[in-house]
Amino acid sequence: MNEVVIEKEFSQAPATVFSFLSEPLNLLKWWGPEGIKITEGSKLQFLETGPWGSVMTNDEGQNYKVTGEVLEIIPQKLIKFTWAWHDDEDKRGHESVVQFKVEPIEGGGTRFSLIHKGLADEESAQNHMGGWTSSLKRFEAALNS
């Protein structure tokens, strides 16, 4: 199937993990794979439904734009949004859906799930797995700082 599923456990409370998944200042600490910076033109927030987007720039100055709609938010539990890359002419490509799920762990901590469904093909799923894995390394570092 053309999807990415990643599950992780963190020692922090669900409210803390959710804040790093939803709030603009926290998102800027980790969003994008290692070696990527978020640049101008980004509307990176998952606090309310509606449009979102980010422009990521690598060390060589190449820009990567992704946009979508925030479809659903259940505070401290779930964020669901659409995802589509833009091409060099700023045309929006194939749309997929991302879900962040946060659950408390008995005894403390948080179970986090990332599900990215509806990717165009297996190659796209593999590329997104690499990108999300790298991004979540940054997420974990930001959460622990």
Backbone as numpy.savetxt, mean C-alpha at the origin, in Angstrom:
# Nx Ny Nz CAx CAy CAz Cx Cy Cz
-3.37 -17.86 -9.71 -4.21 -16.67 -9.71 -3.33 -15.43 -9.71
-3.84 -14.39 -10.30 -3.08 -13.15 -10.43 -3.33 -12.26 -9.22
-2.79 -12.69 -8.09 -2.95 -11.91 -6.88 -1.72 -12.06 -5.99
-1.64 -11.12 -5.06 -0.57 -11.11 -4.06 -1.23 -11.22 -2.69
-0.74 -12.11 -1.85 -1.21 -12.23 -0.48 0.01 -12.26 0.42
0.07 -11.32 1.36 1.16 -11.25 2.33 0.55 -11.11 3.71
1.00 -11.92 4.65 0.54 -11.82 6.04 1.75 -11.64 6.94
1.58 -10.74 7.91 2.66 -10.46 8.86 2.06 -10.25 10.24
2.87 -10.44 11.26 2.45 -10.14 12.63 3.40 -9.09 13.20
2.80 -8.16 13.95 3.55 -7.08 14.57 3.21 -7.04 16.06
4.16 -6.59 16.86 3.93 -6.50 18.31 3.08 -5.29 18.68
2.98 -4.31 17.79 2.21 -3.09 18.07 0.70 -3.37 18.04
-0.04 -2.52 18.72 -1.50 -2.63 18.78 -2.12 -2.33 17.41
-3.30 -2.87 17.13 -3.97 -2.60 15.86 -4.13 -1.11 15.54
-4.40 -0.29 16.53 -4.58 1.15 16.29 -3.29 1.77 15.74
-2.15 1.36 16.25 -0.87 1.88 15.79 -0.58 1.40 14.36
-0.77 0.12 14.11 -0.54 -0.43 12.77 -1.46 0.27 11.77
-2.73 0.43 12.14 -3.69 1.07 11.23 -3.29 2.51 10.93
-2.76 3.22 11.91 -2.35 4.61 11.68 -1.23 4.69 10.66
-0.35 3.69 10.62 0.73 3.68 9.63 0.24 3.28 8.25
-0.93 2.66 8.18 -1.53 2.28 6.90 -2.44 3.35 6.33
-2.85 4.32 7.16 -3.90 5.24 6.72 -3.53 6.71 6.75
-2.73 7.14 7.70 -2.48 8.57 7.88 -1.35 9.06 6.97
-1.56 10.21 6.31 -0.58 10.70 5.32 0.86 10.78 5.83
1.08 11.35 7.00 2.46 11.50 7.48 3.11 10.15 7.74
2.35 9.19 8.22 2.90 7.85 8.45 3.12 7.11 7.13
2.21 7.25 6.19 2.36 6.60 4.88 3.65 7.06 4.19
3.96 8.34 4.32 5.16 8.88 3.67 6.45 8.27 4.23
6.38 7.69 5.41 7.57 7.07 6.02 7.92 5.73 5.37
6.95 5.12 4.66 7.23 3.77 4.16 6.69 3.47 2.76
5.82 4.28 2.21 5.15 3.95 0.96 6.12 3.81 -0.20
6.05 2.70 -0.89 6.89 2.45 -2.05 8.06 1.55 -1.70
8.57 0.85 -2.70 9.72 -0.04 -2.48 10.96 0.73 -2.03
11.91 -0.01 -1.50 13.18 0.58 -1.08 13.80 1.32 -2.25
14.39 2.49 -1.98 15.01 3.30 -3.02 14.04 4.23 -3.73
12.81 4.27 -3.28 11.76 5.11 -3.89 11.42 6.24 -2.94
11.15 7.40 -3.52 10.67 8.55 -2.73 9.32 8.98 -3.28
8.47 9.47 -2.41 7.17 10.01 -2.83 7.40 11.47 -3.20
6.89 11.87 -4.37 7.13 13.22 -4.87 5.83 14.00 -5.01
5.96 15.21 -5.53 4.80 16.09 -5.70 3.69 15.42 -6.48
2.49 15.92 -6.26 1.34 15.40 -6.98 0.71 14.20 -6.31
1.19 13.85 -5.14 0.65 12.69 -4.44 -0.51 13.10 -3.55
-1.55 12.30 -3.57 -2.68 12.44 -2.64 -2.76 11.11 -1.91
-1.80 10.94 -1.03 -1.62 9.65 -0.37 -2.26 9.68 1.02
-3.46 9.11 1.10 -4.16 9.00 2.37 -5.23 7.94 2.23
-5.47 7.24 3.31 -6.52 6.23 3.35 -7.37 6.45 4.59
-7.77 7.73 4.80 -8.61 8.10 5.94 -10.07 8.24 5.56
-10.34 8.42 4.28 -11.72 8.61 3.82 -11.85 8.05 2.41
-13.07 7.70 2.04 -13.29 7.19 0.69 -13.12 8.31 -0.31
-12.81 7.93 -1.54 -12.58 8.91 -2.59 -11.24 8.68 -3.25
-10.82 9.61 -4.12 -9.59 9.41 -4.89 -8.33 9.45 -4.03
-7.34 8.68 -4.47 -6.02 8.69 -3.85 -5.01 8.54 -4.99
-3.76 8.84 -4.70 -2.73 8.65 -5.71 -1.36 8.95 -5.15
-0.35 8.40 -5.83 1.02 8.73 -5.44 1.90 8.72 -6.68
2.91 9.56 -6.62 3.96 9.58 -7.63 5.24 9.19 -6.91
5.83 8.08 -7.36 7.05 7.57 -6.76 8.21 7.81 -7.72
9.34 8.23 -7.17 10.52 8.52 -7.99 11.68 7.67 -7.50
12.36 7.02 -8.44 13.53 6.22 -8.05 14.79 7.08 -8.08
15.91 6.46 -7.74 17.19 7.19 -7.64 17.65 7.75 -8.99
17.18 7.18 -10.10 17.54 7.68 -11.43 16.60 8.77 -11.92
15.61 9.13 -11.09 14.69 10.20 -11.46 13.48 9.74 -12.25
13.29 8.43 -12.42 12.11 7.92 -13.12 10.90 8.01 -12.20
9.77 8.48 -12.77 8.53 8.61 -12.01 7.59 7.45 -12.29
6.90 7.01 -11.27 5.90 5.95 -11.36 4.64 6.45 -10.67
3.57 6.62 -11.45 2.32 7.15 -10.90 1.30 6.03 -10.79
0.65 5.97 -9.63 -0.43 5.02 -9.38 -1.58 5.77 -8.73
-2.81 5.50 -9.17 -3.99 6.17 -8.62 -5.11 5.17 -8.43
-6.14 5.61 -7.72 -7.32 4.78 -7.52 -8.34 5.48 -6.66
-9.30 4.68 -6.23 -10.37 5.15 -5.35 -10.31 4.34 -4.07
-10.41 5.04 -2.93 -10.58 4.35 -1.66 -12.04 3.92 -1.61
-12.28 2.61 -1.54 -13.63 2.07 -1.61 -14.28 1.87 -0.25
-13.46 1.48 0.74 -14.02 1.15 2.05 -12.97 1.35 3.13
-13.43 1.88 4.25 -12.57 2.00 5.43 -13.38 1.59 6.64
-12.86 0.66 7.39 -13.40 0.32 8.70 -12.27 0.61 9.68
-12.38 1.72 10.44 -11.26 2.14 11.29 -10.69 1.00 12.14
-9.38 0.93 12.11 -8.55 -0.03 12.84 -8.77 -1.47 12.39
-9.47 -1.66 11.21 -9.72 -3.02 10.74 -9.42 -3.23 9.26
-9.86 -2.31 8.38 -9.82 -2.59 6.95 -9.70 -1.32 6.12
-8.87 -1.42 5.07 -8.79 -0.39 4.03 -8.84 -1.14 2.70
-9.72 -0.70 1.81 -9.85 -1.33 0.48 -9.85 -0.24 -0.57
-9.00 -0.41 -1.60 -8.87 0.62 -2.62 -8.50 0.02 -3.97
-8.86 0.74 -5.03 -8.46 0.33 -6.37 -7.05 0.84 -6.64
-6.41 0.24 -7.66 -4.99 0.49 -7.95 -4.79 0.40 -9.46
-4.22 1.43 -10.07 -3.87 1.36 -11.49 -2.66 2.25 -11.76
-1.67 1.70 -12.46 -0.49 2.46 -12.87 -0.84 3.33 -14.06
-0.12 4.44 -14.20 -0.26 5.32 -15.36 0.94 5.12 -16.28
0.71 5.26 -17.59 1.82 5.13 -18.53 2.50 6.48 -18.74
3.45 6.54 -19.66 4.22 7.77 -19.90 3.36 8.93 -20.38
2.20 8.62 -20.98 1.27 9.68 -21.42 0.22 9.98 -20.35
0.40 9.44 -19.15 -0.49 9.62 -18.01 -1.84 8.92 -18.21
-1.86 7.90 -19.08 -3.08 7.12 -19.27 -3.12 6.02 -18.22
-4.26 5.92 -17.56 -4.45 4.94 -16.50 -4.61 3.54 -17.10
-3.89 2.59 -16.54 -3.90 1.22 -17.06 -4.87 0.31 -16.33
-4.57 -0.98 -16.38 -5.39 -2.03 -15.77 -5.64 -1.75 -14.29
-6.88 -1.90 -13.87 -7.24 -1.64 -12.47 -7.35 -2.94 -11.68
-6.78 -2.93 -10.49 -6.86 -4.05 -9.56 -7.33 -3.50 -8.21
-7.46 -4.38 -7.22 -7.97 -3.98 -5.91 -7.03 -4.46 -4.82
-6.72 -3.54 -3.88 -5.84 -3.83 -2.74 -6.66 -3.74 -1.47
-6.37 -4.66 -0.56 -7.03 -4.63 0.75 -5.97 -4.79 1.84
-6.00 -3.90 2.81 -5.20 -4.02 4.03 -6.15 -4.43 5.14
-5.84 -5.51 5.83 -6.68 -5.98 6.92 -5.85 -6.05 8.20
-6.41 -5.54 9.29 -5.73 -5.48 10.58 -6.60 -6.21 11.61
-6.00 -7.16 12.33 -6.73 -7.91 13.35 -5.89 -8.01 14.62
-6.54 -7.89 15.78 -5.78 -8.08 17.02 -5.39 -9.55 17.19
-4.25 -9.76 17.80 -3.80 -11.10 18.15 -4.07 -11.29 19.63
-4.62 -12.44 19.97 -4.87 -12.73 21.39 -3.55 -12.65 22.15
-3.55 -11.91 23.23 -2.34 -11.72 24.02 -1.55 -10.47 23.63
-1.98 -9.78 22.58 -1.34 -8.53 22.17 -0.72 -8.63 20.79
-0.62 -7.49 20.15 -0.05 -7.44 18.82 -1.13 -7.42 17.74
-0.66 -7.48 16.50 -1.55 -7.31 15.34 -1.17 -8.29 14.23
-2.19 -8.88 13.63 -2.01 -9.66 12.41 -2.42 -8.76 11.24
-1.53 -8.60 10.28 -1.76 -7.74 9.12 -1.81 -8.61 7.87
-2.80 -8.35 7.02 -2.90 -9.05 5.74 -3.00 -8.03 4.63
-2.24 -8.25 3.57 -2.32 -7.46 2.34 -2.78 -8.42 1.25
-3.87 -8.07 0.58 -4.36 -8.86 -0.54 -4.51 -7.92 -1.72
-3.82 -8.24 -2.81 -3.88 -7.43 -4.03 -4.43 -8.35 -5.12
-5.71 -8.15 -5.50 -6.42 -9.04 -6.43 -6.63 -8.38 -7.79
-6.83 -9.24 -8.78 -7.22 -8.77 -10.10 -6.09 -8.19 -10.92
-4.86 -8.59 -10.63 -3.72 -8.11 -11.41 -3.81 -8.68 -12.83
-3.21 -7.99 -13.78 -3.38 -8.31 -15.20 -2.92 -9.72 -15.57
-1.82 -10.18 -14.99 -1.28 -11.50 -15.34 -0.30 -11.94 -14.26
0.25 -13.12 -14.42 1.16 -13.68 -13.42 2.44 -12.84 -13.29
2.94 -12.30 -14.39 4.13 -11.44 -14.32 3.85 -10.20 -13.48
2.69 -9.61 -13.67 2.30 -8.44 -12.87 2.20 -8.81 -11.39
1.65 -9.99 -11.10 1.54 -10.44 -9.71 2.93 -10.61 -9.10
3.87 -11.19 -9.86 5.23 -11.37 -9.34 5.91 -10.02 -9.10
5.73 -9.07 -10.03 6.31 -7.74 -9.86 5.73 -7.04 -8.64
4.42 -7.14 -8.46 3.77 -6.51 -7.31 4.18 -7.19 -6.00
4.38 -8.51 -6.03 4.85 -9.21 -4.82 6.20 -8.63 -4.40
7.09 -8.43 -5.36 8.40 -7.83 -5.04 8.26 -6.42 -4.50
7.41 -5.62 -5.13 7.21 -4.24 -4.68 6.60 -4.16 -3.30
5.56 -4.97 -3.07 4.92 -4.95 -1.74 5.85 -5.50 -0.67
6.60 -6.54 -0.98 7.54 -7.10 0.00 8.56 -6.06 0.41
9.11 -5.34 -0.56 10.08 -4.28 -0.28 9.43 -3.15 0.51
8.23 -2.76 0.12 7.52 -1.68 0.83 7.24 -2.07 2.28
6.87 -3.32 2.49 6.56 -3.76 3.86 7.80 -3.87 4.73
8.98 -4.05 4.14 10.22 -3.94 4.92 10.35 -2.52 5.46
10.06 -1.55 4.61 10.10 -0.14 5.03 9.01 0.12 6.07
7.83 -0.46 5.86 6.72 -0.32 6.81 7.13 -0.80 8.20
7.71 -2.00 8.26 8.12 -2.56 9.54 9.18 -1.70 10.21
10.13 -1.18 9.44 11.17 -0.31 9.99 10.55 0.97 10.55
9.60 1.55 9.82 8.94 2.78 10.29 8.13 2.51 11.55
7.45 1.39 11.58 6.63 1.02 12.73 7.49 0.82 13.98
8.68 0.32 13.79 9.58 0.03 14.92 10.49 1.20 15.29
10.40 2.31 14.56 11.32 3.43 14.85 10.76 4.34 15.94
